[in-house]
Amino acid sequence: MSPTANTTYTAFTGWVDPPADIRPPLRENLTCSVAVLGGGLAGLATALRLAEYGLDVVLLEAEFCGHGSGSRNAGQLASAPGGDIQLLNLLYRKRMPAILRLTENAAGHVEDLIDRLGIDCDYEAVGNVFAAVSRGQLRRTRRITKILRRAGAHVEQGSARELGIPHGFLGGMREIRGGIMNPGKLLRGLRRAVLASTVRVFEQSRVVDIVRGADGVTIETREGLVRAQRVVLATNAYAGEWDITPKRLSSPMWVTEVETEPIAPERLAALGWSSRSGLITQHNIMENYRLTARNTIVFGVRRIERASDYPLPERTPDPAVVADLAAGFARRFPTLADVAIDRAWGGWIGITSTWLPVASSLGADVYYSLACNGHGLAQATYIGSLIADRIATGATPEDLRAIWVDEPGFGRAVPAIMGRTGLRAAWAVDRFNDMINGSKRNARKGFAAAPRGSMTRA
Ligand SMILES: Cc1cc2nc3c(=O)[nH]c(=O)nc-3n(C[C@H](O)[C@H](O)[C@H](O)COP(=O)(O)OP(=O)(O)OC[C@H]3O[C@@H](n4cnc5c(N)ncnc54)[C@H](O)[C@@H]3O)c2cc1C
């Protein structure tokens, strides 16, 4: 039977159920000091920090806090930047130490938050590995290790055995800081903390318009209005739905994750995955794999889909993408090829052409924190809290300066190469390389396994 025959497709996430206590919508006109739009990682972290400064905060969330990618991601808390690090180094060589300090501090910030708020999210501080499936990918991880070390990052290069990653991988580079978690539980914990704070939270309150005026910003939902001195736009991929958002700030992409059925502990132990580090391959479009606390493997990406237009639709994954992910899993973990895929989900993320997140403001009243290029679990949370620091103190924290731009009127959306045809081509090149590498490996195995003199056999 196909491993995807009984897969459940969900329009939310496989990690947790939606909250049972969703807050009522805004049905009045309010004033506040700061309005935070979007109750994801960025929005919750910003609101919480602003409340800690004693500011009067209103948070508006379209569905319920944690409805977006925050609860849907793979739960790999990364400490390196997202995207193509070699390209990042080419564009921002001088700034790399500051960027690395930001991304490593971001992972540390989330670890501290989990501790401080006592959030049970199955966090394991085991790092994440840039795992190579071919010699070419291994060489690439060595180049990346050099770049990151030069920038002061905490990374280590090693073989699969040294890194304690599954036998099917050749080795790679571990980001020592960070780890893996259940992100749905993290969001549930952050939501609880914000609900318990002084922040006035309105869920089921989709923001439909934002207008700047002489005496502040007016934010309109379907049934109410908020007048705020300042506003923080923290809706990530969805921000392009508003007229106020500069065009071409980032491009929304759909990413899919799936989870296997529970796997017998002895079968998992036989993989050689002793470090439990999360894995990210070095394809054009990465594959991610990670163990969970419920003895399953969550994996995904491999194909990403660009949105055709706003508004971004509520959707479930494409069955063809899920079948392709299952095929990739069988290839990387041949001993688990019979394991069924229990569930599949996905979410919208924001991608920029520079691979840097967007943190900026329009004047002194509209702030942005968006588009962490698939690395927002650490970065969106940290950047959100740094923006709160800037609003509350008037000074830009040093880590925020690494990515801050004065006016977000620049073209950061990804170019056409990341359009549907370009993404399809990138996926096809990855599969072609997989095929070539598979043949080379089989040839090497056949040669090694052949008894002496057998090359002359008929
Ligand atoms: C499948 C998948 C796997 C991923 N894996 C990883 C990973 O392993 N590690 C990692 O670091 N990152 C990963 N990411 C990326 C990470 O999840 C995002 O970068 C992060 O969630 C961004 O946080 P955010 O708060 O900016 O946005 P979100 O978490 O998406 O939150 C945005 C919120 O805004 C709300 N909203 C939208 N429109 C409106 C509106 N008009 N009015 C009010 N509210 C609105 C939404 O409902 C949502 O709650 C992954 C993402 C996906 C989808």
Ligand as a Chemical Component Dictionary entry (heavy atoms), coordinates in Angstrom:
data_LIG
# 
_chem_comp.id                   LIG 
_chem_comp.type                 NON-POLYMER 
_chem_comp.pdbx_formal_charge   0 
_chem_comp.three_letter_code    LIG 
# 
loop_
_chem_comp_atom.comp_id 
_chem_comp_atom.atom_id 
_chem_comp_atom.alt_atom_id 
_chem_comp_atom.type_symbol 
_chem_comp_atom.charge 
_chem_comp_atom.model_Cartn_x 
_chem_comp_atom.model_Cartn_y 
_chem_comp_atom.model_Cartn_z 
_chem_comp_atom.pdbx_ordinal 
LIG C1  C1  C 0 5.837  24.208 6.704  1  
LIG C2  C2  C 0 6.779  25.199 7.328  2  
LIG C3  C3  C 0 7.980  24.763 7.896  3  
LIG C4  C4  C 0 8.837  25.683 8.500  4  
LIG N1  N1  N 0 9.924  25.222 9.196  5  
LIG C5  C5  C 0 10.673 26.101 9.924  6  
LIG C6  C6  C 0 11.678 25.618 10.820 7  
LIG O1  O1  O 0 11.873 24.418 11.000 8  
LIG N2  N2  N 0 12.437 26.534 11.469 9  
LIG C7  C7  C 0 12.208 27.889 11.358 10 
LIG O2  O2  O 0 12.944 28.682 11.955 11 
LIG N3  N3  N 0 11.189 28.362 10.568 12 
LIG C8  C8  C 0 10.423 27.509 9.876  13 
LIG N4  N4  N 0 9.376  27.971 9.123  14 
LIG C9  C9  C 0 9.150  29.432 9.044  15 
LIG C10 C10 C 0 8.509  30.006 10.308 16 
LIG O3  O3  O 0 7.422  29.238 10.707 17 
LIG C11 C11 C 0 8.081  31.450 9.993  18 
LIG O4  O4  O 0 9.228  32.183 9.583  19 
LIG C12 C12 C 0 7.461  32.101 11.219 20 
LIG O5  O5  O 0 6.331  31.409 11.661 21 
LIG C13 C13 C 0 7.088  33.541 10.926 22 
LIG O6  O6  O 0 6.457  34.041 12.076 23 
LIG P1  P1  P 0 5.478  35.267 11.997 24 
LIG O7  O7  O 0 5.004  35.571 13.360 25 
LIG O8  O8  O 0 6.177  36.354 11.253 26 
LIG O9  O9  O 0 4.265  34.778 11.063 27 
LIG P2  P2  P 0 3.109  33.728 11.341 28 
LIG O10 O10 O 0 3.521  32.736 12.363 29 
LIG O11 O11 O 0 2.651  33.216 10.029 30 
LIG O12 O12 O 0 1.965  34.628 11.983 31 
LIG C14 C14 C 0 1.236  35.584 11.237 32 
LIG C15 C15 C 0 -0.123 35.772 11.913 33 
LIG O13 O13 O 0 -0.792 36.874 11.294 34 
LIG C16 C16 C 0 -2.186 36.575 11.222 35 
LIG N5  N5  N 0 -2.804 37.420 10.183 36 
LIG C17 C17 C 0 -2.703 37.293 8.826  37 
LIG N6  N6  N 0 -3.395 38.266 8.204  38 
LIG C18 C18 C 0 -3.946 39.031 9.184  39 
LIG C19 C19 C 0 -4.767 40.189 9.174  40 
LIG N7  N7  N 0 -5.176 40.774 8.023  41 
LIG N8  N8  N 0 -5.149 40.719 10.348 42 
LIG C20 C20 C 0 -4.754 40.178 11.525 43 
LIG N9  N9  N 0 -3.967 39.073 11.593 44 
LIG C21 C21 C 0 -3.566 38.509 10.437 45 
LIG C22 C22 C 0 -2.191 35.082 10.871 46 
LIG O14 O14 O 0 -3.429 34.490 11.157 47 
LIG C23 C23 C 0 -1.052 34.585 11.760 48 
LIG O15 O15 O 0 -1.513 34.165 13.032 49 
LIG C24 C24 C 0 8.517  27.079 8.483  50 
LIG C25 C25 C 0 7.324  27.514 7.908  51 
LIG C26 C26 C 0 6.456  26.590 7.328  52 
LIG C27 C27 C 0 5.172  27.061 6.740  53 
# 
loop_
_chem_comp_bond.comp_id 
_chem_comp_bond.atom_id_1 
_chem_comp_bond.atom_id_2 
_chem_comp_bond.value_order 
_chem_comp_bond.pdbx_ordinal 
LIG C1  C2  SING 1  
LIG C2  C3  SING 2  
LIG C2  C26 DOUB 3  
LIG C3  C4  DOUB 4  
LIG C4  N1  SING 5  
LIG C4  C24 SING 6  
LIG N1  C5  DOUB 7  
LIG C5  C6  SING 8  
LIG C5  C8  SING 9  
LIG C6  O1  DOUB 10 
LIG C6  N2  SING 11 
LIG N2  C7  SING 12 
LIG C7  O2  DOUB 13 
LIG C7  N3  SING 14 
LIG N3  C8  DOUB 15 
LIG C8  N4  SING 16 
LIG N4  C9  SING 17 
LIG N4  C24 SING 18 
LIG C9  C10 SING 19 
LIG C10 O3  SING 20 
LIG C10 C11 SING 21 
LIG C11 O4  SING 22 
LIG C11 C12 SING 23 
LIG C12 O5  SING 24 
LIG C12 C13 SING 25 
LIG C13 O6  SING 26 
LIG O6  P1  SING 27 
LIG P1  O7  DOUB 28 
LIG P1  O8  SING 29 
LIG P1  O9  SING 30 
LIG O9  P2  SING 31 
LIG P2  O10 DOUB 32 
LIG P2  O11 SING 33 
LIG P2  O12 SING 34 
LIG O12 C14 SING 35 
LIG C14 C15 SING 36 
LIG C15 O13 SING 37 
LIG C15 C23 SING 38 
LIG O13 C16 SING 39 
LIG C16 N5  SING 40 
LIG C16 C22 SING 41 
LIG N5  C17 SING 42 
LIG N5  C21 SING 43 
LIG C17 N6  DOUB 44 
LIG N6  C18 SING 45 
LIG C18 C19 SING 46 
LIG C18 C21 DOUB 47 
LIG C19 N7  SING 48 
LIG C19 N8  DOUB 49 
LIG N8  C20 SING 50 
LIG C20 N9  DOUB 51 
LIG N9  C21 SING 52 
LIG C22 O14 SING 53 
LIG C22 C23 SING 54 
LIG C23 O15 SING 55 
LIG C24 C25 DOUB 56 
LIG C25 C26 SING 57 
LIG C26 C27 SING 58 
# 
